Amino acid sequence: MSAVLGAAWALLSAAFLSALLLLRCAPARPPGGGFGVVFGIFQDLIRYGKTKRGCGQRPAWLRLLQVPKRWFTHFYVVSVLWNGFLLIWLFRAEFLGESLPSWIQPMHRALGRDSRSDGTGNCYFYVQADSERFSALLVLLLLWLHSCRRLAECLWTSVFSSGVIHVVQYCFGIVYYIAVGSTVLCQVPANVRNGKELSVQISWYHVVGVVMYIWASLHQHRCLVILANLRRSKSGKVISLSHSVPFGDWFERVSCPHYFAELLIYVSMAITLGFHNMTWWCVVMYVLFNQALAAVLCHEFYQKNFSSYPKHRKALIPFIF
């Protein structure tokens, strides 16, 4: 039933792609009448932080459905706790032969992968089982480390302004970080998850994936530090909450290099899973369209508010988009 999980991520990807296409086709001026209300709700749902200014004057009832952007921190708190819990239980299941908690098992029997026969009477999963099981464990570890780093950056690096996010975006973010860790866990076949201890078998794609993960993570951190330093003095004191044009590192090529790095981090996890995991590639497609939507909005913000903004910069992917 892993196809169901992949289909769910594919549908989510399609939804964000549709939102991106609608944004590109949207009229410069908000339409009137009932369609104008729908248009306003759509804009309110896809924008957050500084890009909310593109919504114009929003109705009072819409402003009630917003929470501070600094609540992004909650996403990573949930991710560290939930994915840390999954990591511990998967480690115990793989190395100690223990069973996953009984309340988790029904979901994974419904959504997890099943091992396949290789046509010789042996289980296909056992032919390359240890490598695939180790891949899932490694990716869950990378996801948890990513969440830990992002939580630390939200607490001690980033300088949040008075920007807001829609309560729907907030709830979606909480659910997302629960779902993405659960998706990794579901990549371990349900019918062989327990009862056989794991022997670590490191493959070349594990090394490539981890190296790419570290490279992208370092650049993402550097870019977040650059953004934070725009609001700090050399001594580290916050002196402004206004927006400025960032320079340095990948900002020389794109407006949102931290979003580009996020995409590369998820691609690195797809590589770590061995390239062939279609469910995770659906997750990567979701991240691509999600980050592309946010990057386009940020790119437009910079272009509209800074007349000298570098014209050669792309929104998300250097030289391409």
C-alpha positions, -999 to +999 in steps of 0.1 A: +000+000+000+030+023-003+014+035-036-013+051-015+013+071+004+031+081-028-002+091-043-010+113-013+023+132-016+018+134-054-017+150-049-002+175-024+025+183-050-001+189-076-020+212-052+010+234-047+019+233-084-017+245-091-013+273-066+020+284-082+003+284-117-027+303-104-004+329-088+015+334-121-018+339-139-035+360-112-046+396-123-025+425-111-055+440-094-079+420-072-112+413-089-144+425-074-175+407-062-176+372-049-146+362-069-126+389-052-133+373-018-121+339-031-091+356-046-083+373-013-086+340+007-063+323-018-037+351-015-040+349+023-034+312+024-003+311+002+015+342+017+032+346+050+056+370+067+068+399+045+049+386+014+015+392+032+019+428+021+010+416-014-025+408-001-034+445+003-059+455+029-074+422+043-108+420+059-108+420+097-121+384+099-091+372+079-067+390+102-082+370+131-070+338+115-033+346+118-005+337+143+030+351+146+055+338+121+079+331+149+056+302+157+075+284+129+096+273+159+067+250+169+071+230+137+106+220+147+097+213+183+071+188+170+095+174+145+124+169+170+100+152+194+080+130+170+108+121+146+132+115+176+106+091+190+103+073+156+141+072+154+145+056+188+118+029+181+132+021+146+167+018+161+154-006+187+134-026+161+164-028+137+193-034+161+176-050+191+149-070+173+121-053+193+087-046+180+073-011+171+047+002+195+013-016+190-005+017+183+019+025+154+018-010+137-018-008+122-009+024+103+023+009+089+006-023+079-018-002+059+007+023+044+041+006+046+058-013+019+057-051+017+087-072+007+085-087-027+096-121-040+126-123-062+112-153-081+135-179-064+114-185-034+134-161-013+121-127-002+133-099-024+137-077+006+161-101+023+183-101-008+191-064-002+173-060+031+200-047+053+210-019+029+174-007+025+166-009+062+198+010+070+188+036+044+155+043+061+172+045+095+198+068+081+173+091+064+152+093+096+184+103+115+192+130+089+156+143+091+158+145+129+192+162+128+178+187+102+149+195+126+173+199+155+194+224+135+164+243+123+150+245+159+184+258+171+184+284+143+149+296+151+158+300+188+193+315+185+200+327+150+169+340+132+155+374+141+117+374+135+098+405+128+061+411+134+052+389+104+023+365+105+012+332+090-024+319+085-036+295+111-042+270+083-005+272+074+004+268+110-017+236+114-005+223+081+031+227+091+026+207+123+009+179+104+036+180+077+065+172+101+046+143+116+037+130+082+072+132+067+088+112+095+061+086+093+067+084+056+103+075+062+093+048+087+069+033+062+097+027+038+108-002+060+087-032+048+060-040+074+063-077+072+101-078+079+104-048+102+105-070+133+123-102+142+155-097+123+183-076+137+200-053+113+237-056+102+249-023+088+258-023+051+270+010+038+266+016+001+280+043-022+247+061-024+247+065+014+280+083+013+269+105-016+236+113+001+252+122+034+279+144+018+252+163-002+231+166+029+260+182+049+269+205+020+233+218+016+229+221+053+260+242+057+249+266+029+214+268+044+228+278+078+252+304+062+223+320+043+201+321+075+230+337+093+233+363+065+196+371+068+198+374+106+229+397+104+209+422+083+191+429+116+220+427+140+249+450+148+285+436+147+281+429+184+251+407+178+225+431+191+192+434+172+190+469+158+163+466+132+133+445+121+131+459+086+139+440+054+170+446+034+187+430+004+209+401+014+243+395-003+268+367+000+270+329-005+241+316-027+223+350-024+245+361-053+225+338-076+190+334-061+166+353-039+159+324-016+189+302-013+177+288+020+147+274+002+170+259-025+191+243+002+160+228+017+151+212-017+187+198-019+185+184+015+154+164+006+171+153-027+200+141-006+176+119+014+162+105-019+198+096-029+204+080+006+173+058+000+190+045-031+175+067-059+146+042-066+122+051-038+093+067-057+074+076-026+102+098-014+106+114-048+069+124-045+079+141-012+108+158-031+083+170-057+061+185-029+091+203-014+100+216-049+066+232-056+061+243-020+095+261-019+090+274-055+057+291-045+073+307-014+104+317-034+084+334-062+065+355-036+098+365-019+114+373-052+085+395-062+087+413-028+123+421-033+118+433-069+088+456-059+105+471-028+141+475-039+146+493-072+183+484-073+176+447-067+201+426-088+183+416-120+204+385-126+190+367-095+165+339-100+139+331-074+149+295-063+172+276-087+204+293-100+202+302-137+169+283-141+140+295-120 
